[in-house]
Each structure stands twice: as C-alpha cells, then as structure tokens.
Amino acid sequence: MSFEKIIVLDDEMIIRKSLETHLRRKHYIVATASRIAEAEALLAKDQFDLIFVDMRLPDGEGTELLERLAEMPEAPLVVVITGYGTIEGAVECMRKGAFDYVVKPCSMDEIEVILKKAEAYSQLVKVNRYFSNEQTTTTDIIGNSPVMRHLRTMIKKVAATEATVLVTGENGTGKELVAGELYRASPRAGQPFIKVNCAAISETLIESEFFGHEKGAFTGANQRREGRFELANNGTILLDEIGEIPPRLQAKLLRVLQEREFERVGGNRTIKVDVRVLATTNRNLLKEVEKGNFREDLYYRLNVFPIEVPPLRERGEDIAQIAQAFLDRFSRKHGHKKAATFSKATLDLIMRHNWPGNVRELQNTIERAVILCDDGEPVQPYMLGLIKVPITAMNIPFEEEAPAKPAAPSHVPTAPTPAPEDSEGDVAEDAADEPAPFVLPEADAAPISTLTPDGKVKTLEELEKEHILGVLRQQGWRRNEAADILGISSRTLRNKITQYREEGVEIP
C-alpha cells in the first residue's frame, strides 16, 4: 500500500524544490507550501498521506501544526525537518505526534528509508483497524479419515506456492477453514490475511469494498478509503463465495488477477498490489459459466489449483471426533463445570444422521444439546432435535405457573373442543394425544411436518424448501414481503427460487 499525496512545508526554496523533484520522480503527487496557513489550506481541500514539516516557519512553529493535525480524523503522517537537531527537540516532536524526525541537510537516502517505514506503518494501522472490526476465530481442521488426509496433502503441496486456489464444497463443509490453513502454511503467513464475503456485500458497494474509493466519488464518500485488495498488499486475500459477484464486476476482478493492478472508484491513478488470491464457492462455477452467470476467463483464472472439501457424510469416523470437539467447546462456553458427554444412543443417532448442513449443522446441533443438557449429565437423543419426540417423553422439568386467563384476540384460533368421555370417565381412545398445532389464520397450508409420508426424518434442505415455498404462497408470491418474513435478502430468495425452478417446482 503506497502513499500517493505528500506535502512539503518548508520556507527554504532549495529544500522544497529538491524534495519535490525527488518525490515526483518516485511518482508521488506533491504539493508545496512555505507557510503553515498554506499547508492548512491544502489539507482542507484534499486528503494527504504524508507531510514534511519544517520546525521554524514565518507564521509559527511546526509543532503548532502538529497539535492541530492530531485533532483531524484522517490526519497524514508527519515527518519533521529541522536544522536544529537536539534529542530534546526530537522527543518533543514525537510526543506531539510526529512519525519521524530528520536533520538538515538530509540525504535522499534518508528520505527513502523514512518513506518505506511510513508506508509500512500506515498499512499496519489500516489492517489492524480492519481486523478490529472483524470477529475472527481460528479452528483447526479435525479428522483423520482418508478424504481428510488427502485434503491435508493437497493443502501442504499448494500452500508453499503463489498459485491462486479455488476451494469448493457444499455449504457448511469448512471451506473458510481450508483457506485459513493455506494462509498459515504459506510464506505470506506473517502478512495481512484479508477476507471478503462477496455474498454479504450489496452490489452497489462491492466495487468500493474491493478497490476502495476517492473522496467525493459518490454520496457519502467523505474520505478516501482503501479497498480490501490494497489492505492485503504483500499478503493474501480470500474471496469468500466468489460465485455471488455480479457480472459487471467480474471483468474488473479478472484484470486484478491478471495484472495485479486497479483504480479506486472515482480515481484515475493505477494502483499495483502484490497479493495472493484464494477463493471459495458452494456453486458449480462451470454450470454458472454455461448459464452465462460467470465469466469463463475468470473461472479459469481462479481455477489454477482446485481443492474440493468433502461433505460431512463422506467423512465417516470423523463425525464423532468433530462432535466431541464441539461438545467440549460449548460445555466451556455455556459454563458447565463438568464436560458434557454423549449417551450411546445419542452417538449412534449422530453417526446415522445424513447432515445435509454439514459441519455447520453439526455445530449448531451440539450447541443446542449442550444448552438443554444439565451440568455433568449425558446428552440424550431428543436434545439434538433431529427426531420428533413427544414433549412428555422429554425429561425436562417445567416450573408450574398460575394459569393466566387473558382475553383471547378475535383472530387467534380457540382451543379444540375436549374429546367426549366414555361411561367410565376416561377420555375416548380416538382423542388427540397432543394439542393441535397453531396455524396462522391467513395461511391455507398445513403446518410443516418434520417427517416424510413413510416416516423418515426430512433433511434440513427439504424443510427449508417447504418453509420458503409456504411463505411465498402465503404472501401471494410477492418476493420482497416473503424475504422480509424469512429474514433473508431478496437476492438470496431469488437464488432459492431459481434453484427450485431448476428442480421442477412451478413458481409464478
């Protein structure tokens, strides 16, 4: 991440001109000033990365400007230049916020060293600011099944290279963990690792997130902002869910992958970066290419070294190991003094389940079970929520509460009529064992069952599909209203509808 704009503030013309000439040769944009007032006028009109400040100026001391710069939200780094070099003066300048200090006459070699230090420091500050806003957790890849041993071999082979890697696999398989392992095992492990979730950024902002923007590039762009590629300079960038990138941005991304250069939004200066690219996707990008949704040349540029992460159902004995790791983690997280354990029946159910949501589904299932489980007690099968169990069969203590008798709203269904009693006062055999499920009055569909007609447990994907189609039907197929109720974006709902149509579902 190199500097672009520099101010030279010095009342000696020879120093101003010599510094300006040298910096322009290095392709910096340079502005000069001989007074503090001139420098302040420049700072008010534009954003600068660095300012060289003479200590003694016609309209004041350079330290006065230092104090004012400290109050600016995006202040440039300050390098003090003076002909009166003392240790006390250097300490005073550093205390007031100067980045460095040079004594006249200074050589251009000294200036070069300062510029390199300042650029490295500036990138460190911005990368740290990025990480402070990110919630990152590091988790090891668990498992020793044959497919996982093969996966580790592939990671080890490609990690040491500079090759672009495309990590594919179903949702929840751990593609981001694989990308993290590639980064940690690479020669760039000590450099920035910047992640971009392409699916979570709106189409209007994604270009700015990738490449940054200049001040005034669009409404709300009050300051110049570096993009993720710039933050990742000399390091690694992860393009998570690369298949979600809109077509208009794919050509620009292709150029970055080929030439390692780009322009910020609203800018005309070409910025070069040295960055390794990792990408993940749960889509079949070749099919997306055939449909015209993804550029063929971009696909082949990304697919230098493909790695496929196996689904959890293919990992056999790894499932129990991963489940135990989650059990230990969530026992600590939720304050259990004794680590929870699995009953034999629970472990059998975990091993038999198909896990359509893969490791993410397993993780959420185990956390739910730990919350339901008492401290030190084994996890029972019903706690996993994978099978339908009558509430009376769940050994959960309920606190007795005084019966409340609120006035029932007119739109809420009344309780079902009690079943008739026989001559001995027992409830008739054909009476329902459980209360009737609550159904929204305006919905014309029956409540979703977790079981198929032949008694098998439906997969998470099947339940999701039924729920989404039910809400769409209830809302008269209005996408925006349905997306609001489902708590997902319109774009995600549109992708789901496309998927269901391909599966043969008729949707208006």
Secondary structure as the mmCIF struct_conf table of DSSP 4:
data_model
#
loop_
_struct_conf.conf_type_id
_struct_conf.id
_struct_conf.beg_label_comp_id
_struct_conf.beg_label_asym_id
_struct_conf.beg_label_seq_id
_struct_conf.end_label_comp_id
_struct_conf.end_label_asym_id
_struct_conf.end_label_seq_id
STRN STRN1 LYS A 5 LEU A 9
BEND BEND1 ASP A 11 ASP A 11
HELX_RH_AL_P HELX_RH_AL_P1 MET A 13 ARG A 25
TURN_TY1_P TURN_TY1_P1 LYS A 26 HIS A 27
STRN STRN2 ILE A 29 ALA A 33
BEND BEND2 SER A 34 ARG A 35
HELX_RH_AL_P HELX_RH_AL_P2 ILE A 36 LYS A 45
BEND BEND3 ASP A 46 ASP A 46
BEND BEND4 ASP A 49 ASP A 49
STRN STRN3 LEU A 50 ASP A 54
BEND BEND5 MET A 55 MET A 55
STRN STRN4 ARG A 56 LEU A 57
TURN_TY1_P TURN_TY1_P2 PRO A 58 ASP A 59
STRN STRN5 GLY A 60 GLU A 61
HELX_RH_AL_P HELX_RH_AL_P3 GLY A 62 LEU A 69
TURN_TY1_P TURN_TY1_P3 ALA A 70 GLU A 71
BEND BEND6 MET A 72 MET A 72
TURN_TY1_P TURN_TY1_P4 PRO A 73 GLU A 74
HELX_LH_PP_P HELX_LH_PP_P1 ALA A 75 PRO A 76
STRN STRN6 LEU A 77 THR A 82
BEND BEND7 GLY A 83 TYR A 84
HELX_RH_AL_P HELX_RH_AL_P4 ILE A 87 ARG A 95
TURN_TY1_P TURN_TY1_P5 LYS A 96 GLY A 97
BEND BEND8 PHE A 99 PHE A 99
STRN STRN7 ASP A 100 VAL A 103
BEND BEND9 LYS A 104 PRO A 105
HELX_RH_AL_P HELX_RH_AL_P5 MET A 108 SER A 132
TURN_TY1_P TURN_TY1_P6 ASN A 133 ASN A 133
BEND BEND10 GLU A 134 GLU A 134
BEND BEND11 SER A 145 SER A 145
HELX_RH_AL_P HELX_RH_AL_P6 PRO A 146 ALA A 159
TURN_TY1_P TURN_TY1_P7 ALA A 160 ALA A 160
BEND BEND12 THR A 161 THR A 161
STRN STRN8 VAL A 165 THR A 168
BEND BEND13 GLU A 170 GLU A 170
TURN_TY1_P TURN_TY1_P8 ASN A 171 GLY A 172
BEND BEND14 THR A 173 THR A 173
HELX_RH_AL_P HELX_RH_AL_P7 LYS A 175 ARG A 184
TURN_TY1_P TURN_TY1_P9 ALA A 185 ALA A 185
BEND BEND15 SER A 186 SER A 186
TURN_TY1_P TURN_TY1_P10 PRO A 187 GLY A 190
BEND BEND16 GLN A 191 GLN A 191
STRN STRN9 PHE A 193 ASN A 197
HELX_RH_3T_P HELX_RH_3T_P1 CYS A 198 ALA A 200
BEND BEND17 ILE A 201 ILE A 201
TURN_TY1_P TURN_TY1_P11 GLU A 203 LEU A 205
HELX_RH_AL_P HELX_RH_AL_P8 ILE A 206 PHE A 211
STRN STRN10 GLY A 212 HIS A 213
TURN_TY1_P TURN_TY1_P12 LYS A 215 GLY A 216
BEND BEND18 ALA A 217 PHE A 218
TURN_TY1_P TURN_TY1_P13 THR A 219 GLY A 220
BEND BEND19 GLN A 223 GLN A 223
STRN STRN11 ARG A 225 GLU A 226
HELX_RH_AL_P HELX_RH_AL_P9 ARG A 228 LEU A 231
TURN_TY1_P TURN_TY1_P14 ALA A 232 ASN A 234
BEND BEND20 GLY A 235 GLY A 235
STRN STRN12 THR A 236 ASP A 240
TURN_TY1_P TURN_TY1_P15 GLU A 241 GLU A 241
HELX_RH_3T_P HELX_RH_3T_P2 ILE A 242 GLU A 244
BEND BEND21 ILE A 245 ILE A 245
HELX_RH_AL_P HELX_RH_AL_P10 PRO A 247 GLU A 259
BEND BEND22 ARG A 260 ARG A 260
STRN STRN13 GLU A 261 GLU A 263
STRN STRN14 VAL A 265 VAL A 265
TURN_TY1_P TURN_TY1_P16 GLY A 266 GLY A 266
STRN STRN15 THR A 270 LYS A 272
STRN STRN16 ARG A 276 THR A 281
BEND BEND23 ASN A 282 ARG A 283
HELX_RH_AL_P HELX_RH_AL_P11 LEU A 285 LYS A 291
TURN_TY1_P TURN_TY1_P17 GLY A 292 GLY A 292
BEND BEND24 ASN A 293 PHE A 294
HELX_RH_AL_P HELX_RH_AL_P12 GLU A 296 LEU A 302
TURN_TY1_P TURN_TY1_P18 ASN A 303 VAL A 304
STRN STRN17 PHE A 305 GLU A 308
HELX_LH_PP_P HELX_LH_PP_P2 VAL A 309 PRO A 311
HELX_RH_3T_P HELX_RH_3T_P3 LEU A 312 GLU A 314
TURN_TY1_P TURN_TY1_P19 GLY A 316 GLU A 317
HELX_RH_AL_P HELX_RH_AL_P13 ASP A 318 LYS A 333
TURN_TY1_P TURN_TY1_P20 HIS A 334 GLY A 335
BEND BEND25 LYS A 337 LYS A 338
STRN STRN18 THR A 341 PHE A 342
HELX_RH_AL_P HELX_RH_AL_P14 LYS A 344 ARG A 352
TURN_TY1_P TURN_TY1_P21 PRO A 356 GLY A 357
HELX_RH_AL_P HELX_RH_AL_P15 ASN A 358 LEU A 372
BEND BEND26 CYS A 373 CYS A 373
HELX_LH_PP_P HELX_LH_PP_P3 ASP A 374 ASP A 374
TURN_TY1_P TURN_TY1_P22 ASP A 375 GLY A 376
HELX_LH_PP_P HELX_LH_PP_P4 GLU A 377 GLU A 377
STRN STRN19 PRO A 378 VAL A 379
HELX_LH_PP_P HELX_LH_PP_P5 GLN A 380 GLN A 380
HELX_RH_3T_P HELX_RH_3T_P4 PRO A 381 LEU A 384
TURN_TY1_P TURN_TY1_P23 GLY A 385 GLY A 385
BEND BEND27 ILE A 387 ILE A 387
HELX_RH_3T_P HELX_RH_3T_P5 ILE A 391 ALA A 393
BEND BEND28 MET A 394 MET A 394
HELX_LH_PP_P HELX_LH_PP_P6 ALA A 402 ALA A 404
HELX_LH_PP_P HELX_LH_PP_P7 PRO A 406 PRO A 409
TURN_TY1_P TURN_TY1_P24 SER A 410 HIS A 411
BEND BEND29 VAL A 412 VAL A 412
HELX_LH_PP_P HELX_LH_PP_P8 PRO A 413 PRO A 420
STRN STRN20 GLU A 421 GLU A 421
TURN_TY1_P TURN_TY1_P25 SER A 423 GLU A 424
BEND BEND30 GLY A 425 GLY A 425
HELX_LH_PP_P HELX_LH_PP_P9 ASP A 426 ASP A 426
STRN STRN21 VAL A 427 VAL A 427
HELX_LH_PP_P HELX_LH_PP_P10 ALA A 428 ALA A 428
TURN_TY1_P TURN_TY1_P26 GLU A 429 ASP A 430
BEND BEND31 ALA A 431 ALA A 431
BEND BEND32 ASP A 433 GLU A 434
HELX_LH_PP_P HELX_LH_PP_P11 PRO A 435 PHE A 438
TURN_TY1_P TURN_TY1_P27 PRO A 441 GLU A 442
BEND BEND33 ALA A 445 ALA A 445
HELX_LH_PP_P HELX_LH_PP_P12 ALA A 446 SER A 449
BEND BEND34 THR A 450 THR A 450
STRN STRN22 LEU A 451 LEU A 451
TURN_TY1_P TURN_TY1_P28 PRO A 453 ASP A 454
BEND BEND35 GLY A 455 GLY A 455
HELX_LH_PP_P HELX_LH_PP_P13 LYS A 456 LYS A 456
STRN STRN23 VAL A 457 VAL A 457
HELX_LH_PP_P HELX_LH_PP_P14 LYS A 458 THR A 459
HELX_RH_AL_P HELX_RH_AL_P16 LEU A 460 GLN A 474
TURN_TY1_P TURN_TY1_P29 GLN A 475 TRP A 477
HELX_RH_AL_P HELX_RH_AL_P17 ARG A 479 LEU A 486
TURN_TY1_P TURN_TY1_P30 GLY A 487 GLY A 487
BEND BEND36 ILE A 488 ILE A 488
HELX_RH_AL_P HELX_RH_AL_P18 SER A 490 GLU A 502
TURN_TY1_P TURN_TY1_P31 GLU A 503 GLY A 504
#
